[in-house]
Amino acid sequence: MEFLLICPNDGQVDVGLEDITAVAFRDSETVEVAFVCPRCGAVLRAALQVPNMLRAAMELSHFAENDDLLSEAGDGRALDTTAAAEQARAERARIEESYCEYFRRQLAHVECVDDLLAEIDCR
């Protein structure tokens, strides 16, 4: 996925996912994405309104950050290997995959920033 942004030094530049340096959720509907210009290294910022997708991303991040089913041993091996924990992990993986599939479908046609903005404005 490529985005076309305006760099103050280089004018229009193509940036991709590999050029993202930070993503900041400003409030419940605004996300700011920072890119690095591939030509001069300047930081380019884009603020986006994402009312529906933000909620899904926050829920997915909640699963990743609050994994209370596992406790880590000193050597890094997981201690809890019960059937219930395995079942919970499988359910969490299923839910996470459904969110990823949602984003894949919603963004399948997105090839530039204008496409992304059009997708977000429709929500």
KAPEGI-V288668 format. One record per backbone hydrogen bond with DSSP energy under -0.5 kcal/mol. NH is the residue of the N-H (numbers start at 1). CO is the residue of the C=O. Records with the same first field share a line. If there is no record, write none. Layout:
NH = CO  CO
This chain:
2 = 111
3 = 15
5 = 3  13
7 = 5  11
11 = 7
13 = 5
15 = 3  13
17 = 1
19 = 16
20 = 17
21 = 34
22 = 34
24 = 32
26 = 24  30
27 = 30
31 = 48
32 = 24
33 = 46
34 = 22
35 = 33  44
36 = 19
37 = 42
41 = 37
44 = 35  42
46 = 33
48 = 31
50 = 29  48
54 = 50
55 = 51
56 = 52
57 = 53
58 = 54
59 = 55
60 = 56
61 = 57
62 = 58
63 = 59
64 = 60
65 = 61
66 = 62
68 = 66
73 = 77
76 = 73
79 = 71
81 = 79
86 = 82
87 = 83
88 = 84
89 = 85
90 = 86
91 = 87
92 = 88
93 = 89
94 = 90
95 = 91
96 = 92
97 = 93
98 = 94
99 = 95
100 = 96
101 = 97
102 = 98
103 = 99
104 = 100
105 = 101
106 = 102
107 = 103
108 = 105
110 = 107
116 = 112
117 = 113
118 = 114
119 = 115
120 = 116
121 = 117
122 = 118
123 = 120
